Amino acid sequence: MSSAIAVADTRDGELCAGTGQALAAARLLAGADGSLALLIVAPEPAGLAAAASFEGVERILTVEAGSGTLPSEVVAAAASAARETAAAAIVFAHGPDAMAAAPALAVELGAALVTDVTAIAAGGSGSLLTRSLYGGKVAADLALPAGVPAVVTVRSGSFTPPGEATPPTPEPLAAPDPDPAYEHLGYLEPESGNVDITRAELLVAAGRGIGERENLEQIEAVAAAFGGELAASRPLVDAGWVPASRQVGQSGRTVEPKVYLAFGISGAVQHLAGIRDAGVVIAVNSDPEAPIFRVADYGAVADAVEVAEGLERVRGG
């Protein structure tokens, strides 16, 4: 029987959505009969452990650390937990903190390193891990033989978090010695204009297919008419049309609105990762082959701006 550890994704004293997704991936790597543990490295881990109500977690290991995000803290804690549990896999949510810690942890444990994983297929002889390359244009399948230890990071939105359950009693582990070469000062968040698109129930999103910058005003008008918030794909953020706080996708925000209305968004894999948990996806695009139609619940092959104008008129009338 194998075991796996998911490293909690935390920020400002709270568990982030990546925690559940890392647990889902760790469960696949451990196998149906394997054991699953959650490692929480934080200044005050007890409170986070009480909130870790994830089904299938058999152990919660806690480490009290100065910031919980410095690579030296995470690597020392995860290495200790891996040795204590004889874990074959340690899983992180892919992100800046994980990419700082995961490679060093793999070296520390003499383990394989597989980053930005989007799918896992487990079998008796091992696991097949899928990751995308070249901006999502190529999918690579990597075979991980059974018994080979691995450190894995998983892409946001690629795995469905487990259901809720009463968390087990946390088990404290010894805290790592602080590294004087590092000091965590805090996080710099982008200006959001007092809007958090991750909390919106309706998002009206614009992509490159709207054409001119002036057409963005029409998309904004639809959002206002229906009481939603404006969002955008990366090309509009890169062009400076929309602030980064409104970007949806792998390099932006992962959102869970009840309705996601996409105008002129083709649906690159990085963008689709950000809307995986949306309730209803409605897409308007002039290209019938646009990838977003493969995930949309409803779609219209039409000019995005013309449809937006029609929606505003209907709402206004």
N, C-alpha and C positions, 0 to 999 in steps of 0.2 A: 504494500500500500504506500502510495506516494503522498507528499504533502506540499502545500503551496502557501505563500504569504502574499497578501496584498498590502502595500504600504499606503496608509491613508493620505489622501490629498487634502491638505488643510490650508486655510487662509484666515488670518485675523480671529483665531479662536473658534472657527467653525469648520465642519466637514464640507468639502466641496463635492460636486456631482461626480467628479472623477473617481471618488472612493468606491462608489457602487459599481462603476464600470470596471475598475481594476479587480474588484472581487469577482465579478462575473467571469473575467478572463482567467483569473487564478483558479476558479472552480473547474474550468475546462482543462486546464493544465494538470490539476491534481487528479482529475478523473472522478467518476461518480462515487467510488469507494475511498477516495483519498481524503485527507483532512485539510481543512481550510482555516487559516488564521489571519487576523487583521492586526497590523502593526501601526500604532499611533505614536508619532514622535512630535511632541509639542511642549510648550512651557507648562501647561496645565492639562495633561492628557485625561484625567479622570472625568471631566465634564464631557469631553468628546467621546469617551468610551461609553458613557451613559446614553449618548445620542446615536450610537452606532447600532441601530436596530435592523440588521440585515439578516435575512434568512440564510441558513447554511453555515454561518460562522461559528466554529467550535471553540476558538480561543481568541481573546483580544489581549495582545501584548502591548504594554505601554512603556514609554521611555520619556522621562522628564528631561527636556533639553532647553537650552537658552532661547532658541528661536523655532526649532523644529524644521527649518528649511536649509540651513547651511549644509553643504555636501559632507563636511567632516562629521557632523552630528548624525545625519541620515545614514551614511555609509557604516559608521561604527555601530549604530543601533540595529540596522538591517543585517549586518554580518553576524552580530551576536544572536539575533533572533533566528537566522537561518541555521546557525550551528546548533542552537538549543532545540530546534524542531526537526532538524535534518531535512529541511525543505529542499525540494528539487527545483522550485521556481519561485522567484520573487518578482512581483508585478507592480509597476507604477502606472499612474495616469501620465500620458505623454505631455510634457510641458517643460518650461525652463528649469524648474527645480529638479525634475526627474532627469533631464538630460545632463545636469551637473553631477548628479549622484550615481546614476545607473552605470556609466562606464567604469567609474572608480570601484563600485561595488563588484562588478563582474571580475575586475582584476583581483580584488581582494579575495574573492571566493574561487578564482580559477574557473569561472563559469562562462558560458556563451552569452552574448549580448545580442538581442533582437529588438530594434526600436520601431516605433510608429506602426504597431501591428493593428490591422483592421479586421482580421478574422482568424479563428483557431478551429481546426478540425482535429479532434483527439482520436487516437486509435490504440490498439493493443501494443503496437511496436513503437509508438511514439506519437508526436503531434506534428501537424502541418500548420505553419504560421504564415499568414499572408500579410505583406506590407506593400505599399505603393511607392513607385519611384518616378522620377522625372515629372513632378507635378501631377501625379495621378494618371499619367499616360501608360504606365507599365505596372502590372501587378506581379510581384515575385512571391513564389511559394518556397518557404524554407523548411526543410525537414529537421525536426529536433528528435533524435532517437531517445527512447525511454532510458532513464537513468542518467542522462546528461543534464547537469544543473544549468539553469539559465536565468538571466535577468532580462525582463521583458518590459517594454513600455507600450501602452495601448492608446490608440487615437481616440479622442473625445467623440462620443456619439456612435461608436462602432459596436458597443456591447450593451445589452439591456441589463440594468442593475437588478439584483435579486429583490424579492419581496421583503416585507417587514417581519421581524421576529424579536422576541425579548433578547437583548444582548447578554452574553455570558459574563461572569464576574471577571473584571480585568486582572491581568497578571503583570505586576510591575517588573521591569528588567532594570539592571544597573544603568545609570546614565553615563554616556561617554564623557571623557575628559574634554573640556573646551579647547579649541584650537586657537591660540593667540594670533594666528595669522589672518583670521577672519572675524568680522563683526557684522551682524545683521542690523542694518539701520532702519529698514522699513520698506514699504512698497510705494511706488509712484503710479497712481492711477490716472488714465487719460480723462480729460474733461468730458463729462457726460451731459452737461446741460440739464442736470437734475432729472434725467431720464435713464431708466435701467430697462433696456429692451428685453432682458431675460425675465422680467416680471409682467410683460404685456400679454394680454389675452388675444389681441389681434395685432399682427404685424403686416404692414403693407411695404413690400420690399421692391427696390428698383435695381436693375442690372444694366449692363452695357447696351442691351437691346432697346432701351428707351431713346437712344440716339443722342440728341443734343442736351446740353446742361439745362437749357431753359425748360425742357420737358419734365425735369425733376419737380418743378412746381406743381404740375398736374398730379403726380404721384402723391405729393404731400397733401394736396387738396382731397384726394380720395381717403387718405389716412385720417384727416381731420373730419371729413364728412361721416365716417363710420366709427369715429371714436377710437381709432387705432394709433399705433406709433410707426414712424418711418424707420425702415431698415434698408440695408444695401449690401450688395456683393462687393468683393474686394476691388474690382476695377474702378468703381466709383469712389472708393476711399483713396486709392492710389492716385486718382486724378484730382483729389482735393475737393470733390463735390460734396462729400458727406464726411462728418467726423468719424474717427476710428471707433468711437464708442457705439456706433450704430452698425458696425460691420458684423455680418453673420457668417460663420464658417469656422474652419479649423484654426485659422489665424485670427479669428474675431471672437464672437460670442456663440455659445451653444444655447439655443432657445427652445422653449416648450410652449408656444402659444396655442390657444384653442384653434385659431385659424391663421394660416400663413398664406398671404396673397402675394404672389411673385410676378412682377411685370418685367419682361425682358431679361430674365435670368436664365442662362442656358443650363446650369446645373452641373458645374464641375464637381468632382468628388469631394474637394475640400469644402465647398459650400453645402453639399448635401449632408456632410457629417454634422453640420451645425443645426440642421432641422430634422434630425432623425426622430426626435420625440415630439414633433409638432402633431397636433390633433388632426386637422384637415389641411391639406396642401392644395392650393388652387394656383395653377400656372397659366400665364398668358405669354405666348412667344410666337413669333412669325415663322420660326423654323420647326416643322413637324418632327424633325429628328432630334430636337433638343433633349439631352439626357434628363432634364427635370420632369418630363412627361412620364418617365418610367416610375417615378415615385409619387407623382401627383394623384390626388383623389379625383380632381376635376381639372380639365385643361381646355384651353381655347387656342387654336392656331389662328392668330390674328395680330394686328398691330397693337402693341401694348399701350401706346398713348391714346389711340382711338377708343379702346375698351375702357381705359381710365376715365376719359371724358364722358363716355356714356354712363358709367357707374355714378359719377358725380352728379350728372343731370337727373338720373333716376332717384338718387338719394335726396337731392335738392327739391325734386318735385313731389 
